[in-house]
Amino acid sequence: MLILVLLVVTALGFDFTNGFHDTGNAMATSIATGALKPKVAVTIAAILNLVGAFLSVQVAATITKDVLKIQQTKGPGAGDLVSGLDGQKALVIIFAGLIGGILWNLFTWLFGLPSSSSHALFGGLIGSGLAAIGTSGVNWEGITQKIIIPALLAPVIALLVAALGTWLIYAITSKIVDSKKEGGFRTGQIATASLVSLAHGTGDAQKTMGVIALALIATGHLSAGSVSEGLPIWIVFSCAIAIAAGTYLGGWRIIRTLGKGLVEIKAPQGLAAEASSAAIILTSSAAGMALSTTHVATGSILGSGVGKPGASVRWGVAGRMIVAWVTTLPLAGLVGAATFFIANSIGGAAGAIVIFVILVALSGYMYWRAQQQKVDHNNVNADWDEKSNTMIPAEIAAESPSTVGTR
């Protein structure tokens, strides 16, 4: 029971980091263009993430069966743990996977890299599952169909859709004075950014719901077949609150990279990017695909730069982000595997407590490092420093000897 409690607390902690890590997916462009003031933007995003979390359970059902083979899904023993796996070991696998996801989220946030929270979670779970059970414990078919293929296609589709939308917007409004054009599209951005926030809550909050449900299935507190019909209200409510709270915190380092680092974005581009992101995320959630909203939003922002005549894209920043995308699954997996080995070698509740303490200590250290060169709502829209090409504003970097966020 102690391990289960620590796991649920850690899962909600992941949900919290998911919230502030991904706020920029919805609000970065609206903040960058001035359509919304920073604190207003994150407040709207938090409220709509909260609402979105109650709208569907399809992605949660995907998490319980399409990542790890914790429980049997077919035959007379459907819902039982797979052979050779007991409830405590299953909990430690899930627990270690969550720690891998959280630490990767915090590491990439520290450097302002908008990597995928979803893939950090999946990588952590896959790594701990491989360490505990081997290749037979991973649902490779489900991962390929519901995670890998969407991860490859989503940013490309988002880029193309946003590029086309941006080009059409500028072609249709070419005779409108820029000042009037900007004002009208800023108003439209409020609606599209809000829709992305709602879509984000619908997709991402469910991933944590699915992890908690998987833990409850492993301990016999929930039947596997009931997930697709609905989850206990306490799971939905607690996950909704956690992701909304994280969203309200802001995640300003990543907001700055998305809003100022990729493209010097204007309101028409922002509208096209947000509308593209919302359409793709909502479609994937309805299909039960655990899509990365970060990949979609970043692809859309890049597309808005490609689609605007004369616009420039900072491909160096984009390249660093792509490196983070490619390494998220394997590196989060390594952390998940290492964490499982630590917990398993100690054994029982003591092992769970040790890895929880490690999580708290490393999280606290990364938070402390971030405060040495703080990015918040006051400087999130400062001019991008072309010399360092990082999310740290030049005046903040000059004040601190810390190397956080430097090349």
N, C-alpha and C positions, 0 to 999 in steps of 0.2 A: 504493500500500500504506500509506503514512503517513496519508493521509486516512481510509482504512478503519479503521486502528488508532485514530485519534483519535475517529472516529465511534463505534466500539464502546465506548471508554472513556466517551464522553459519554452514550451510551445507558444504560450501567450507572449513570452519575451521575443520569440522569433517573429510573431505577428506584429508586435510593436516595431521591431526594426524594419520589417517589410513596409510598414506604413511610412516611416520617415525616409526610408531608402527610395521609395517610389513616388513620393509626392510630386517630384519634378515631372514625372510622366504626364501628369494632368495639367499642372499649373506653371511649369517653367516658361512656356512661351507667353502666357498671359501676363506673367510678372515682368518678363523681359520687354514686352511691348507697351507696358503701362496700362493694359486693359483692366488689371486688378492690382490693388496695393498688396504687397507681400503677405501681411497678416490676414487680410480679408481673404486672399486666395487660399491660404492653408486652412482657414476656418471653414470655407465652403467645401473644400476637398474632404475635410474630416467628417463633416455632416453627411455628405453624399456617400463616402466610403461606408459609414455606419448604416445608411439605408440600403446600399447595394448588397451588403453582407446577408440581408434577409431574403433576397430575391430568388436564390437558386441553390441546389445542392449537387448539381451534376459534376462539377469539378471535384468536390469533396469525395464523391463516389469513385472518381478516377484515382484519386490518391490512395484509397483503401485497397485497391486491387491491381493497379497497373504499374506500380513501382517495385514493391517488394512482395515476395510470395510468403507472407506471414501466415495467412490462413488458406485452406483449401477452398476453391471456388466451384468445384464440380464434384459430382458423385454423392454417395450417401453421407459422407463426412463433411460436406460443404459447411464452411464456417468454423471448422475445427482448425487448430494449429497444424502446420505441416509436420511430417514425421521428424522426430529428433529435436524438436524445438519446444521449450517450455515457456510459460508466461513471463517469467522473470528475464530470461534471455531475450525474448522478443521486445520487452520494454527497454532493455539496455541498448538494443540495436536502434530502436526509434529515438531514444534519448541521445545517443552519440551522433546520429544523423542530424538532429536538431542543432546540436552544438557546432557541427561543421557548417551548417547553414548560417547560424548567427555570426560566427567569427569571420566568415568570408564577407557577409554583409557589412560588418563594421570595418573590416580592412579596406574594402573598396570605397565605402563612404568616407573614410579618413582621407583618401586620395581623390575624392570627388569623382569617382568612376561609376557611371550608371550601369552597373552590371545587373544581371538578373537575379532577383531574390528567389524566384521559383527554381531556377537551375541550381542555386546555392543549396536550397533545401533538397532537391532531388539528388544532387551530387553527394551531399552528406549522408543521405539515406542509402544510396547505392554503395558508397564506400564502407559504411558500417555493415551493410548486408553482406558484401563480399567478404569482409573480414570475419564475420560470424558464421556464415552458412556456405560461402563459396558462390560460384557462378549460378548454381541451381536456385539460389535464393532471390535472384533478380528476375523480374518479368521483362525480359529483353524485347519481347514483341510489343508489350504495352508501352515501354519507354520509347521504342522506335516510332510507333504510330502516333502516340499522344504527346511526345515531348521532342524527340530529335528532329523529325520531319517538320513539325510546326516551327521549331527554332530556326531551321534553315530557310524556310519559305517566308515566314512572317515579316522579317525586316525588309526583305526584297520587295514583297508585295506592298508593304506600307510605303516604302520609298517611291515605288512607281505610281501608286495611287495619289500620294501627296504631291509628287512632281506634276502629274497631269492636272490635279485640282488647282495647284498654284498657277500653272501656266494658263489655264482657262480663266481663272480669276483676273489675272493681269491683262489677258487679252480682251475680256469683256469690259473691264473698267479702265481701259487705257486712256479714255478721254475725260475721265473724272480727275479733278484736282487732287493731288496727293493728300493734302490736309483733310479733305472731306472723305477720301477713301479710307484713310487711317482711322478716323473717328467712327465711321460706320462699322468697319470690321472689328474694331475693339469691342464694340457692343456685342457683336456676334460671337466674339471669343468667350464671353462670359457663359453663353449657352453651351458652346462646344466643349470648353474646359470642364464645365459641370458634368456634361455627359461622360467624358473620359473618367472623371472621379467616380461616378456611379458605376461605370463598367469595371473600374479597377476593384471596387469593393465587391462586386458580383463575382469576379474571378479570384482575386488573391486572398481574400479573407477565407474562402472555402478551402484553400490549401492547408491552412492550419487546422480548420475544422476536420478535414480528412485525416490529418496526422493524429489528432486527439481521438477520433473515432477508431482509427487503426489500433491505438493503444488499448482502448476499451474492448475492442473485439478480441485482442490478444489475451486479455485477462478475463474474458467471459462476461463483461458487464454490458455488452452490446452485441446483437446478432448481425452478422455480415449482410444478410439480405435486407435488413431494415434501413440501411443507409440511403439507398436510392429513393425511399419513400419519405425520408425526413430524418433530422437529427434531434436529439434532446435539446430543448430550448436553451439550457444553460451553456451548451457548447456554442451555439450560434450567437447568443447574446455576449458571452465573454470574448469571443473572437472579434465580433463587431466593435466592441468597446476598445479592445487592444489595438486594432489597426487604425481606428479613428484617432486614438490618443497619439499614436506614433505619427500619423499624418499631420496632426496639429503642431507637433514639435517642429516640423518643417523640413529637415534634411537639406539645409541651405547649401551645403557644399555641392551636392548633386544638382540641385535646382540651378545653381550658377553655371555649372558645366553645360547643362542642356540648354539653358536660356541664352547664355552669352558666349560659350566656348565653341560651339559647332558652327553657328551661322549668326551673322548680325541680322536678327529676324525682325520683320515688320508685321503689322497686324494681319494683312491678307494672307501672308505665309503661315502665321500662327493659326488662323482659322482653318486653313486647308489641312495643316498637320494634325490639329486636334480632331477635326471631323473624320479624317482617315483613321486615326488611332481608335476612336470610339467605335466606328463601324466594325473594324477587324476584331477588337477585343470582345465586343458583345456577341458577335457571330461565333467566335471560338468558345466562349463560355457556354452558349446554348448547346454546342456540340460536345461539351465535356472535355475539351482540350485544355490542358494546363499550360496555356500560352504565357510567354514572358511579356508583360506589358512594357518592360523596359526596352526590349528589342523592337517592339512595334512603335513605341513613341520615338525612339532614336531614329529608326528608319524613316518615320514620317517627317521629323525635323530635317534630316538630311535631304529628303525629297523636296521639301519646301525651298531649300537652297538651290538644288539642281533645277527646279522648275521655274525659278524667277530669273528673267533675263538680267545678266550682269551681276548676279549675286555671287559671293565667294563662300566656299566651304573650307573650314580648317581641317584638312584631311589628316594632319598630324594628330590632332585631338581624337578624331574618329578612329585612327589606327590604334591608339592606345586603348580605346574602348573596345575595339574588336579583339585585341589581345586578351582583355579581361573577360570578354564573352567566351572565348575559346578555352580559357584556363579555368573558368568557374567550376564546371562539373568535375574535372579531375582533381583540382586542388581542394575544393570543399570535400570531395570524396576521401582524399588523403587525411584530412583533419578528422572526418567521421570515423575512418578506419583506426587511426591512432587513438582516438578517444575511446573507441570500443575496446581496444587492446588494454588500455589503462584500467578501465572499469572492470573488464573481465578478469584481468590478472589479480586484482584486489578482491573482487567478488562481492556479491550481495549488496546490501544497502550502503556499506562503506565505500564500495567502488563508485556508486552513483553519487554519493556526497563528494568524493574527491573530484570527479569530473565537473560537478556543478561548481565547486570552489574554483577550479581552473577557469571555467567559463566566466565567472564573475570577475576574477582577477584580470584576465586578458581584456575583457570588455571595459573595465575601469581604466586600464592603462591606455587603450586606444581613445577613450573619451578624453582623458587628460591630455594626450598628445594633440588632439583636435583643438583644445582650448588654447594651445600655444599660438595658433594662427587661426583665430576664430572667424568663421564666415556666418553671418546671420542676416536678418531682414534689413539691417541698416546698410550693409555693403554688398548685398547679393547682386545688385544691378550696377556695381562699379565697372568702369571700362575694363575690358579684357586686356591683360598684360601680354602683348605679343612677344615680348622678349623671353619671358619664362614659359609662356603658353600653358600655365596651370590655373586652377580655379582660385588660388590665393590672390587677392587684390595686391597690387604692387606696394601700396603704402603699408599694408599689414605685413607682408613679407619683409620689408625693410626694417620694421620694428622688432622682429623676432629673429634670433639666431637659429631657430629650429629649421630643420630641412624638410618638414612635413610638406608634401605636395610639390616638391621641387623635382627636377628631372631625374 
